[in-house]
Amino acid sequence: MELKDFVEKFAEQFDDTDASEIKAETVFKELEEWSSLIALGVIGMVDEEYDITLKGEDIRNSITVEDLFNAVKAKA
């Protein structure tokens, strides 16, 4: 599991946000497009790609995309 791949897959959850705007240090909740629907998409992506169950709490406790990656990695 690599951070670069995770960031790319995370960015794919957004329709209107340019993927180049999303980096490991991005504070994802500040993205204009961020919503509970995208959060569900991220949870689904993590389940599908990494076979890991991410919870809403994991998202709430994460600030940057890298924080979220580390939460996923900790469950691996």
N, CA, C and O atoms as CSV, one atom per row, in Angstrom:
chain,resi,resn,atom,element,x,y,z
A,1,MET,N,N,0.850,-1.175,0.000
A,1,MET,CA,C,0.000,0.000,0.000
A,1,MET,C,C,0.900,1.244,0.000
A,1,MET,O,O,1.721,1.440,0.896
A,2,GLU,N,N,0.720,2.067,-1.021
A,2,GLU,CA,C,1.556,3.260,-1.130
A,2,GLU,C,C,0.719,4.520,-1.052
A,2,GLU,O,O,-0.411,4.565,-1.539
A,3,LEU,N,N,1.281,5.529,-0.442
A,3,LEU,CA,C,0.592,6.815,-0.273
A,3,LEU,C,C,0.188,7.402,-1.626
A,3,LEU,O,O,-0.933,7.884,-1.785
A,4,LYS,N,N,1.097,7.361,-2.596
A,4,LYS,CA,C,0.823,7.936,-3.920
A,4,LYS,C,C,-0.429,7.302,-4.542
A,4,LYS,O,O,-1.292,8.008,-5.063
A,5,ASP,N,N,-0.518,5.988,-4.483
A,5,ASP,CA,C,-1.685,5.282,-5.038
A,5,ASP,C,C,-2.950,5.641,-4.287
A,5,ASP,O,O,-4.005,5.835,-4.891
A,6,PHE,N,N,-2.845,5.730,-2.965
A,6,PHE,CA,C,-4.006,6.072,-2.144
A,6,PHE,C,C,-4.520,7.466,-2.507
A,6,PHE,O,O,-5.726,7.674,-2.639
A,7,VAL,N,N,-3.601,8.419,-2.669
A,7,VAL,CA,C,-3.990,9.794,-3.015
A,7,VAL,C,C,-4.701,9.805,-4.366
A,7,VAL,O,O,-5.705,10.499,-4.528
A,8,GLU,N,N,-4.195,9.048,-5.334
A,8,GLU,CA,C,-4.834,8.984,-6.664
A,8,GLU,C,C,-6.244,8.404,-6.568
A,8,GLU,O,O,-7.181,8.930,-7.170
A,9,LYS,N,N,-6.388,7.327,-5.815
A,9,LYS,CA,C,-7.711,6.693,-5.673
A,9,LYS,C,C,-8.669,7.609,-4.901
A,9,LYS,O,O,-9.860,7.665,-5.205
A,10,PHE,N,N,-8.141,8.323,-3.904
A,10,PHE,CA,C,-8.937,9.291,-3.141
A,10,PHE,C,C,-9.440,10.383,-4.096
A,10,PHE,O,O,-10.615,10.748,-4.067
A,11,ALA,N,N,-8.544,10.895,-4.935
A,11,ALA,CA,C,-8.889,11.981,-5.868
A,11,ALA,C,C,-9.956,11.546,-6.870
A,11,ALA,O,O,-10.747,12.371,-7.328
A,12,GLU,N,N,-9.985,10.259,-7.214
A,12,GLU,CA,C,-10.977,9.747,-8.171
A,12,GLU,C,C,-12.410,9.853,-7.634
A,12,GLU,O,O,-13.362,9.755,-8.407
A,13,GLN,N,N,-12.571,10.048,-6.343
A,13,GLN,CA,C,-13.912,10.138,-5.742
A,13,GLN,C,C,-14.572,11.490,-6.028
A,13,GLN,O,O,-15.772,11.658,-5.810
A,14,PHE,N,N,-13.799,12.433,-6.509
A,14,PHE,CA,C,-14.308,13.780,-6.771
A,14,PHE,C,C,-14.587,13.964,-8.261
A,14,PHE,O,O,-13.776,13.583,-9.104
A,15,ASP,N,N,-15.739,14.551,-8.575
A,15,ASP,CA,C,-16.097,14.801,-9.976
A,15,ASP,C,C,-15.609,16.161,-10.451
A,15,ASP,O,O,-15.131,16.293,-11.578
A,16,ASP,N,N,-15.726,17.175,-9.597
A,16,ASP,CA,C,-15.472,18.546,-10.024
A,16,ASP,C,C,-14.155,19.118,-9.529
A,16,ASP,O,O,-13.802,20.242,-9.886
A,17,THR,N,N,-13.427,18.376,-8.722
A,17,THR,CA,C,-12.158,18.855,-8.198
A,17,THR,C,C,-11.033,18.237,-9.018
A,17,THR,O,O,-10.983,17.019,-9.186
A,18,ASP,N,N,-10.142,19.063,-9.521
A,18,ASP,CA,C,-9.015,18.573,-10.315
A,18,ASP,C,C,-8.127,17.696,-9.435
A,18,ASP,O,O,-7.770,18.082,-8.323
A,19,ALA,N,N,-7.778,16.524,-9.936
A,19,ALA,CA,C,-6.969,15.571,-9.160
A,19,ALA,C,C,-5.635,16.172,-8.745
A,19,ALA,O,O,-5.080,15.789,-7.716
A,20,SER,N,N,-5.110,17.114,-9.536
A,20,SER,CA,C,-3.818,17.722,-9.197
A,20,SER,C,C,-3.907,18.591,-7.945
A,20,SER,O,O,-2.884,18.918,-7.344
A,21,GLU,N,N,-5.124,18.966,-7.549
A,21,GLU,CA,C,-5.315,19.765,-6.332
A,21,GLU,C,C,-5.216,18.908,-5.072
A,21,GLU,O,O,-5.023,19.432,-3.975
A,22,ILE,N,N,-5.348,17.598,-5.229
A,22,ILE,CA,C,-5.389,16.704,-4.078
A,22,ILE,C,C,-4.030,16.041,-3.896
A,22,ILE,O,O,-3.569,15.271,-4.738
A,23,LYS,N,N,-3.410,16.364,-2.772
A,23,LYS,CA,C,-2.086,15.839,-2.446
A,23,LYS,C,C,-2.153,15.213,-1.047
A,23,LYS,O,O,-3.175,15.306,-0.368
A,24,ALA,N,N,-1.071,14.585,-0.629
A,24,ALA,CA,C,-1.033,13.935,0.688
A,24,ALA,C,C,-1.341,14.936,1.797
A,24,ALA,O,O,-1.996,14.598,2.783
A,25,GLU,N,N,-0.857,16.186,1.630
A,25,GLU,CA,C,-1.030,17.185,2.690
A,25,GLU,C,C,-2.327,17.983,2.577
A,25,GLU,O,O,-2.562,18.896,3.368
A,26,THR,N,N,-3.171,17.646,1.598
A,26,THR,CA,C,-4.440,18.357,1.417
A,26,THR,C,C,-5.356,18.137,2.620
A,26,THR,O,O,-5.551,17.006,3.066
A,27,VAL,N,N,-5.911,19.228,3.136
A,27,VAL,CA,C,-6.922,19.151,4.197
A,27,VAL,C,C,-8.245,18.907,3.464
A,27,VAL,O,O,-8.912,19.842,3.023
A,28,PHE,N,N,-8.604,17.627,3.348
A,28,PHE,CA,C,-9.687,17.255,2.434
A,28,PHE,C,C,-11.045,17.836,2.807
A,28,PHE,O,O,-11.868,18.068,1.921
A,29,LYS,N,N,-11.302,18.074,4.075
A,29,LYS,CA,C,-12.614,18.607,4.464
A,29,LYS,C,C,-12.781,20.070,4.044
A,29,LYS,O,O,-13.891,20.603,4.071
A,30,GLU,N,N,-11.678,20.715,3.656
A,30,GLU,CA,C,-11.750,22.096,3.187
A,30,GLU,C,C,-11.988,22.178,1.684
A,30,GLU,O,O,-12.194,23.267,1.147
A,31,LEU,N,N,-11.961,21.036,1.002
A,31,LEU,CA,C,-12.248,21.033,-0.430
A,31,LEU,C,C,-13.720,21.392,-0.638
A,31,LEU,O,O,-14.601,20.893,0.063
A,32,GLU,N,N,-13.964,22.253,-1.598
A,32,GLU,CA,C,-15.326,22.742,-1.834
A,32,GLU,C,C,-16.305,21.598,-2.098
A,32,GLU,O,O,-17.462,21.649,-1.680
A,33,GLU,N,N,-15.832,20.581,-2.786
A,33,GLU,CA,C,-16.708,19.475,-3.185
A,33,GLU,C,C,-16.913,18.432,-2.079
A,33,GLU,O,O,-17.789,17.578,-2.208
A,34,TRP,N,N,-16.133,18.480,-1.005
A,34,TRP,CA,C,-16.226,17.468,0.056
A,34,TRP,C,C,-17.641,17.402,0.618
A,34,TRP,O,O,-18.241,18.434,0.918
A,35,SER,N,N,-18.164,16.211,0.759
A,35,SER,CA,C,-19.515,16.024,1.305
A,35,SER,C,C,-19.610,14.636,1.921
A,35,SER,O,O,-18.698,13.817,1.801
A,36,SER,N,N,-20.727,14.395,2.576
A,36,SER,CA,C,-20.931,13.071,3.169
A,36,SER,C,C,-21.019,12.006,2.075
A,36,SER,O,O,-20.653,10.852,2.299
A,37,LEU,N,N,-21.500,12.387,0.902
A,37,LEU,CA,C,-21.586,11.444,-0.215
A,37,LEU,C,C,-20.185,11.020,-0.668
A,37,LEU,O,O,-19.944,9.845,-0.948
A,38,ILE,N,N,-19.274,11.977,-0.736
A,38,ILE,CA,C,-17.900,11.651,-1.112
A,38,ILE,C,C,-17.249,10.820,-0.009
A,38,ILE,O,O,-16.475,9.906,-0.293
A,39,ALA,N,N,-17.559,11.135,1.246
A,39,ALA,CA,C,-17.035,10.336,2.364
A,39,ALA,C,C,-17.453,8.874,2.203
A,39,ALA,O,O,-16.650,7.966,2.417
A,40,LEU,N,N,-18.709,8.652,1.825
A,40,LEU,CA,C,-19.187,7.278,1.595
A,40,LEU,C,C,-18.437,6.642,0.432
A,40,LEU,O,O,-18.111,5.455,0.469
A,41,GLY,N,N,-18.163,7.436,-0.603
A,41,GLY,CA,C,-17.388,6.936,-1.744
A,41,GLY,C,C,-15.991,6.512,-1.328
A,41,GLY,O,O,-15.480,5.490,-1.786
A,42,VAL,N,N,-15.377,7.306,-0.455
A,42,VAL,CA,C,-14.030,6.989,0.040
A,42,VAL,C,C,-14.072,5.702,0.861
A,42,VAL,O,O,-13.197,4.847,0.721
A,43,ILE,N,N,-15.079,5.561,1.713
A,43,ILE,CA,C,-15.241,4.341,2.520
A,43,ILE,C,C,-15.386,3.127,1.592
A,43,ILE,O,O,-14.776,2.084,1.826
A,44,GLY,N,N,-16.196,3.272,0.546
A,44,GLY,CA,C,-16.388,2.187,-0.425
A,44,GLY,C,C,-15.104,1.853,-1.174
A,44,GLY,O,O,-14.786,0.683,-1.385
A,45,MET,N,N,-14.367,2.894,-1.575
A,45,MET,CA,C,-13.107,2.699,-2.301
A,45,MET,C,C,-12.100,1.951,-1.425
A,45,MET,O,O,-11.426,1.036,-1.898
A,46,VAL,N,N,-11.996,2.336,-0.151
A,46,VAL,CA,C,-11.047,1.688,0.757
A,46,VAL,C,C,-11.431,0.215,0.949
A,46,VAL,O,O,-10.564,-0.658,0.991
A,47,ASP,N,N,-12.728,-0.051,1.063
A,47,ASP,CA,C,-13.200,-1.422,1.214
A,47,ASP,C,C,-12.858,-2.243,-0.031
A,47,ASP,O,O,-12.364,-3.365,0.073
A,48,GLU,N,N,-13.126,-1.674,-1.205
A,48,GLU,CA,C,-12.912,-2.387,-2.461
A,48,GLU,C,C,-11.427,-2.580,-2.777
A,48,GLU,O,O,-11.003,-3.675,-3.147
A,49,GLU,N,N,-10.647,-1.516,-2.630
A,49,GLU,CA,C,-9.236,-1.554,-3.023
A,49,GLU,C,C,-8.335,-2.255,-2.002
A,49,GLU,O,O,-7.387,-2.949,-2.369
A,50,TYR,N,N,-8.643,-2.064,-0.727
A,50,TYR,CA,C,-7.725,-2.546,0.321
A,50,TYR,C,C,-8.354,-3.582,1.244
A,50,TYR,O,O,-7.684,-4.115,2.128
A,51,ASP,N,N,-9.652,-3.871,1.040
A,51,ASP,CA,C,-10.377,-4.838,1.868
A,51,ASP,C,C,-10.293,-4.451,3.350
A,51,ASP,O,O,-10.091,-5.294,4.224
A,52,ILE,N,N,-10.457,-3.142,3.600
A,52,ILE,CA,C,-10.402,-2.609,4.963
A,52,ILE,C,C,-11.665,-1.800,5.207
A,52,ILE,O,O,-12.088,-1.020,4.354
A,53,THR,N,N,-12.264,-1.989,6.375
A,53,THR,CA,C,-13.477,-1.253,6.725
A,53,THR,C,C,-13.096,0.039,7.433
A,53,THR,O,O,-12.597,0.039,8.559
A,54,LEU,N,N,-13.349,1.132,6.735
A,54,LEU,CA,C,-13.098,2.459,7.293
A,54,LEU,C,C,-14.394,2.939,7.918
A,54,LEU,O,O,-15.473,2.707,7.373
A,55,LYS,N,N,-14.295,3.599,9.048
A,55,LYS,CA,C,-15.500,4.088,9.726
A,55,LYS,C,C,-15.561,5.605,9.620
A,55,LYS,O,O,-14.557,6.260,9.346
A,56,GLY,N,N,-16.736,6.146,9.839
A,56,GLY,CA,C,-16.916,7.591,9.840
A,56,GLY,C,C,-15.979,8.254,10.837
A,56,GLY,O,O,-15.460,9.344,10.594
A,57,GLU,N,N,-15.772,7.587,11.951
A,57,GLU,CA,C,-14.875,8.093,12.999
A,57,GLU,C,C,-13.447,8.275,12.469
A,57,GLU,O,O,-12.763,9.235,12.822
A,58,ASP,N,N,-13.006,7.332,11.610
A,58,ASP,CA,C,-11.664,7.429,11.024
A,58,ASP,C,C,-11.562,8.687,10.164
A,58,ASP,O,O,-10.542,9.377,10.174
A,59,ILE,N,N,-12.620,8.973,9.430
A,59,ILE,CA,C,-12.635,10.167,8.584
A,59,ILE,C,C,-12.694,11.422,9.454
A,59,ILE,O,O,-11.979,12.391,9.200
A,60,ARG,N,N,-13.534,11.402,10.463
A,60,ARG,CA,C,-13.648,12.568,11.361
A,60,ARG,C,C,-12.319,12.872,12.059
A,60,ARG,O,O,-11.986,14.036,12.282
A,61,ASN,N,N,-11.566,11.828,12.401
A,61,ASN,CA,C,-10.306,12.008,13.122
A,61,ASN,C,C,-9.139,12.364,12.206
A,61,ASN,O,O,-8.051,12.683,12.685
A,62,SER,N,N,-9.354,12.311,10.895
A,62,SER,CA,C,-8.289,12.616,9.940
A,62,SER,C,C,-8.433,14.048,9.444
A,62,SER,O,O,-9.542,14.550,9.261
A,63,ILE,N,N,-7.306,14.688,9.232
A,63,ILE,CA,C,-7.317,16.065,8.741
A,63,ILE,C,C,-6.839,16.106,7.292
A,63,ILE,O,O,-7.478,16.709,6.430
A,64,THR,N,N,-5.717,15.460,7.043
A,64,THR,CA,C,-5.185,15.448,5.678
A,64,THR,C,C,-5.439,14.082,5.028
A,64,THR,O,O,-5.820,13.118,5.693
A,65,VAL,N,N,-5.220,14.030,3.723
A,65,VAL,CA,C,-5.356,12.754,3.011
A,65,VAL,C,C,-4.350,11.748,3.580
A,65,VAL,O,O,-4.651,10.560,3.692
A,66,GLU,N,N,-3.167,12.227,3.933
A,66,GLU,CA,C,-2.162,11.330,4.508
A,66,GLU,C,C,-2.600,10.772,5.865
A,66,GLU,O,O,-2.319,9.614,6.177
A,67,ASP,N,N,-3.288,11.587,6.672
A,67,ASP,CA,C,-3.831,11.087,7.950
A,67,ASP,C,C,-4.781,9.919,7.693
A,67,ASP,O,O,-4.755,8.908,8.395
A,68,LEU,N,N,-5.611,10.081,6.677
A,68,LEU,CA,C,-6.578,9.037,6.334
A,68,LEU,C,C,-5.850,7.786,5.846
A,68,LEU,O,O,-6.211,6.667,6.211
A,69,PHE,N,N,-4.823,7.984,5.020
A,69,PHE,CA,C,-3.999,6.877,4.556
A,69,PHE,C,C,-3.408,6.125,5.748
A,69,PHE,O,O,-3.416,4.895,5.779
A,70,ASN,N,N,-2.891,6.878,6.735
A,70,ASN,CA,C,-2.284,6.237,7.912
A,70,ASN,C,C,-3.322,5.464,8.726
A,70,ASN,O,O,-3.010,4.426,9.309
A,71,ALA,N,N,-4.572,5.976,8.766
A,71,ALA,CA,C,-5.640,5.264,9.466
A,71,ALA,C,C,-5.936,3.942,8.768
A,71,ALA,O,O,-6.155,2.923,9.422
A,72,VAL,N,N,-5.943,3.963,7.431
A,72,VAL,CA,C,-6.182,2.742,6.648
A,72,VAL,C,C,-5.021,1.774,6.861
A,72,VAL,O,O,-5.230,0.584,7.096
A,73,LYS,N,N,-3.802,2.292,6.777
A,73,LYS,CA,C,-2.618,1.458,6.921
A,73,LYS,C,C,-2.563,0.792,8.297
A,73,LYS,O,O,-2.122,-0.351,8.423
A,74,ALA,N,N,-3.008,1.504,9.314
A,74,ALA,CA,C,-3.001,0.961,10.676
A,74,ALA,C,C,-3.947,-0.222,10.810
A,74,ALA,O,O,-3.755,-1.071,11.681
A,75,LYS,N,N,-4.969,-0.289,9.958
A,75,LYS,CA,C,-5.934,-1.396,10.015
A,75,LYS,C,C,-5.507,-2.579,9.145
A,75,LYS,O,O,-6.089,-3.661,9.221
A,76,ALA,N,N,-4.487,-2.358,8.322
A,76,ALA,CA,C,-4.066,-3.409,7.361
A,76,ALA,C,C,-3.409,-4.581,8.073
A,76,ALA,O,O,-2.999,-5.545,7.426
